[in-house]
Amino acid sequence: MLRVGLFIPCYVDQLAPHVGLATAELLEHYGCEVDFPTAQACCGQPFSNMGCPEDARPLALRFAKAFPADRYDHVVAPSASCVAMVRHHYRGLARNERERALLDDVAGRTCELCEFLVDVLDVPTATGRYAKRVGLHRGCHGLRELRLGGASERMAPGFDKVERLLAGIDGVEFASLDRPDECCGFGGTFTVDEPVISAEMGRDRLADHARNGAEVIVSTDVSCSLHLDSLARASEPRVPIVHVAELINEARKASEEGG
Amino acid sequence: MTASGHPDRAALFYEDPERVRWHDQAIWAVRQNRDRGAAAVPEWESLRQTAAEIKAHTLSRLPDYLEEFEDRAARLGVVVHWASDANDHNTIVHGLLRDHGVTRAVKSKSMLSEECGLNAFLEARGIEVIDTDLGERIVQLRNEPPSHIVMPAIHLRREEIGELFHREFGSEEGLSDPDALVEVARDQLRRQFLEAEAGLTGVNFAIAETGGLVVVTNEGNADLGTALPRLHIASMGLEKVIPRLGDLGVFLRLLARSATGQALSVYTSHFHGPAPGGELHVVLVDNGRSGLLAREPMRQALSCIRCGACLNTCPVYRRSGGHSYGTPVAGPIGAVLSPARDIEAHATLPKACTLCGSCADVCPVKIDLPRALTVLRADAVRAERGGTRTRWASWLGSQLLRRPGWTRLAARLGRRLLHGVPSAWLERDPRMRGRVLPEVAEKSFRELWRERRDEASQ
């Protein structure tokens, strides 16, 4: 049985705890032994992106120590953006060889939920029932740092891991978007530094989903979802936004209950 | 209204929301054309890799290749000048024009001349410069800088150009048909070409192996501008040199496809030595480039071939317009090039970015723009004046978040605060209008997890 350390990013912990629970249930459903080490804290991404890498470093080291290799085979999180921070940006924070080894080790074991299901557990596709037309919000860091799918700029072959998982769910249809992977405009501090453009970008994404008949928007990142939702709730019609863990978990439960 | 940073200048663009909308859509259409052009090349991704490697190699031996170029060009009869900064460049160009008694010159598109402020320098010394690229000519007539490196007047409506031509050239009022507008411009520019005493051009590629220069245009204006005058002055940044003629094809295949989706620009003009009876001068300009060369990851920015693909794909650029950057080159690459030289003057540019990464994936020479922008954000924090707000906010946040006990306490407080705060509070800041605060969960994940574990153990 794979021992999975559940990493619940700070804002998911506080603002979207149900996403954390859905992730845990899903991992258990696929046969993992799931633990949530309470020593974990923020991954440090905000500080790195703000231009204060020295404030990100202690958090990176704390992260590595919270998920030791002898206790967790893998670290799994319902957030592509935080995982991208761990995998791609921790290395540059190390001040010596010992720190680098520590950070490299945890980076090598850390996965976003969908890629963990597809790449590690070899889940061919999710199952269950969810009869809705789904608009897939491809978060930038998942797409362009973790390569969860093929970004529209790249002429390289590749499949979308999130889409593949969802495609097996009975009743799921995909809305075909005009701009399949444009940024939603959150960008962490960007939404504070440039609130006007940030909101415009978010509203453009919502309009694309609505125009193309999405009944629900599914995202790999709660950060994008919260930003989009803060705009969606101020506009009509409001397209609900769910996390991919919630959708897959709900579909699974629906079919179990339905027999 | 004085505008000090990117958000303020973007707000000026937002005064016309309709313009923001079509600007975004028009430029997105160019990005889509680029996608189709790139998709037609089966080896696109390996071509990008090859281009990136040629550039990295060239930059690692830049002095050698520049000297090789100088030597070969001189053998072809080209006079090579070296300029350490913008003023040096302008002084050299002015000196050449003055010595040849030139009072009217035509210029094809050169971002370097924008960077150096050449037009103003020459005009102040009594030399008239006519930009011959149509878009450049339009913004020159409007007395404003280009807003895009490939499409300088992309921020303007056809109707606005019709009005401008009516005012400047006395063309028919209310003209907005593109073909008719081009006809007006063609008629005007032909006269300028015939009367010009010197032709100024930029340089897209300088070939070390042959000493040749390559200039790429869609309008043929570099050819027209250099065909009649006896004096041709070509200005280039140090980074434009490529080792061999054989490398040129790699870049030409990428350049036009990345810029507009065309397989090749309409005109690819080669200049190997001066025309018979004429003179060809090349001015090699540093102007801060060697400083970038000395520092990773800024060095990569010198690989740029000025295709504009990063501008076209950038969701922020498309919605804020080129003038919001306040730099000769706008968009992601401009947000690296200018702050890398003077962070205090351009501190807001590295933050005019969501770090979405699209620019890095679209770039034909694979410049890691998000990484450079992140490093520049750190430079901006260090250079912050009037206190160090970002620095302290970051320190406090980090102290708080690395102590789960404190985090829990602060979060509980924060959740209670959010509960008590109506969204009307957000509405007080006009920039935040149209947003609603997130719904706050009753319990955190930590609390729910503990309850779940306790239930399981009962």
Chai-1 contact restraints between the chains, C-beta under 6 A:
chainA,res_idxA,chainB,res_idxB,connection_type,confidence,min_distance_angstrom,max_distance_angstrom,comment,restraint_id
A,I8,B,F445,contact,1.0,0.0,6.0,A-B,restraint_1
A,D13,B,S444,contact,1.0,0.0,6.0,A-B,restraint_2
A,D13,B,F445,contact,1.0,0.0,6.0,A-B,restraint_3
A,D13,B,R446,contact,1.0,0.0,6.0,A-B,restraint_4
A,Q14,B,A411,contact,1.0,0.0,6.0,A-B,restraint_5
A,Q14,B,S444,contact,1.0,0.0,6.0,A-B,restraint_6
A,L15,B,P438,contact,1.0,0.0,6.0,A-B,restraint_7
A,P17,B,A441,contact,1.0,0.0,6.0,A-B,restraint_8
A,P17,B,S444,contact,1.0,0.0,6.0,A-B,restraint_9
A,P17,B,F445,contact,1.0,0.0,6.0,A-B,restraint_10
A,P17,B,L448,contact,1.0,0.0,6.0,A-B,restraint_11
A,G20,B,F445,contact,1.0,0.0,6.0,A-B,restraint_12
A,F36,B,W449,contact,1.0,0.0,6.0,A-B,restraint_13
A,A41,B,L401,contact,1.0,0.0,6.0,A-B,restraint_14
A,A41,B,R402,contact,1.0,0.0,6.0,A-B,restraint_15
A,A41,B,P404,contact,1.0,0.0,6.0,A-B,restraint_16
A,C42,B,L401,contact,1.0,0.0,6.0,A-B,restraint_17
A,F47,B,S394,contact,1.0,0.0,6.0,A-B,restraint_18
A,F47,B,S398,contact,1.0,0.0,6.0,A-B,restraint_19
A,M50,B,S394,contact,1.0,0.0,6.0,A-B,restraint_20
A,G51,B,R377,contact,1.0,0.0,6.0,A-B,restraint_21
A,G51,B,A378,contact,1.0,0.0,6.0,A-B,restraint_22
A,G51,B,A380,contact,1.0,0.0,6.0,A-B,restraint_23
A,G51,B,V381,contact,1.0,0.0,6.0,A-B,restraint_24
A,C52,B,V381,contact,1.0,0.0,6.0,A-B,restraint_25
A,C52,B,S394,contact,1.0,0.0,6.0,A-B,restraint_26
A,D55,B,S394,contact,1.0,0.0,6.0,A-B,restraint_27
A,D55,B,W395,contact,1.0,0.0,6.0,A-B,restraint_28
A,D55,B,S398,contact,1.0,0.0,6.0,A-B,restraint_29
A,P58,B,R402,contact,1.0,0.0,6.0,A-B,restraint_30
A,L59,B,R402,contact,1.0,0.0,6.0,A-B,restraint_31
A,R62,B,R402,contact,1.0,0.0,6.0,A-B,restraint_32
A,C140,B,C356,contact,1.0,0.0,6.0,A-B,restraint_33
A,C140,B,G357,contact,1.0,0.0,6.0,A-B,restraint_34
A,R144,B,G357,contact,1.0,0.0,6.0,A-B,restraint_35
A,R144,B,D361,contact,1.0,0.0,6.0,A-B,restraint_36
A,A151,B,D361,contact,1.0,0.0,6.0,A-B,restraint_37
A,E153,B,S358,contact,1.0,0.0,6.0,A-B,restraint_38
A,E153,B,D361,contact,1.0,0.0,6.0,A-B,restraint_39
A,E153,B,V362,contact,1.0,0.0,6.0,A-B,restraint_40
A,R154,B,D361,contact,1.0,0.0,6.0,A-B,restraint_41
A,M155,B,A38,contact,1.0,0.0,6.0,A-B,restraint_42
A,M155,B,A39,contact,1.0,0.0,6.0,A-B,restraint_43
A,M155,B,W44,contact,1.0,0.0,6.0,A-B,restraint_44
A,M155,B,E45,contact,1.0,0.0,6.0,A-B,restraint_45
A,A156,B,E45,contact,1.0,0.0,6.0,A-B,restraint_46
A,E182,B,P315,contact,1.0,0.0,6.0,A-B,restraint_47
A,C183,B,P315,contact,1.0,0.0,6.0,A-B,restraint_48
A,C183,B,T354,contact,1.0,0.0,6.0,A-B,restraint_49
A,C183,B,C356,contact,1.0,0.0,6.0,A-B,restraint_50
A,G187,B,T354,contact,1.0,0.0,6.0,A-B,restraint_51
A,F190,B,T354,contact,1.0,0.0,6.0,A-B,restraint_52
A,D193,B,K351,contact,1.0,0.0,6.0,A-B,restraint_53
A,E194,B,P7,contact,1.0,0.0,6.0,A-B,restraint_54
A,P195,B,R431,contact,1.0,0.0,6.0,A-B,restraint_55
A,P195,B,M432,contact,1.0,0.0,6.0,A-B,restraint_56
A,V196,B,Y14,contact,1.0,0.0,6.0,A-B,restraint_57
A,V196,B,R431,contact,1.0,0.0,6.0,A-B,restraint_58
A,I197,B,V316,contact,1.0,0.0,6.0,A-B,restraint_59
A,I197,B,R319,contact,1.0,0.0,6.0,A-B,restraint_60
A,I197,B,S320,contact,1.0,0.0,6.0,A-B,restraint_61
A,A199,B,G434,contact,1.0,0.0,6.0,A-B,restraint_62
A,E200,B,R319,contact,1.0,0.0,6.0,A-B,restraint_63
A,M201,B,P315,contact,1.0,0.0,6.0,A-B,restraint_64
A,L226,B,P438,contact,1.0,0.0,6.0,A-B,restraint_65
A,S230,B,R435,contact,1.0,0.0,6.0,A-B,restraint_66
A,S230,B,V436,contact,1.0,0.0,6.0,A-B,restraint_67
A,L231,B,R435,contact,1.0,0.0,6.0,A-B,restraint_68
A,R233,B,V436,contact,1.0,0.0,6.0,A-B,restraint_69
A,A234,B,G434,contact,1.0,0.0,6.0,A-B,restraint_70
A,A234,B,V436,contact,1.0,0.0,6.0,A-B,restraint_71
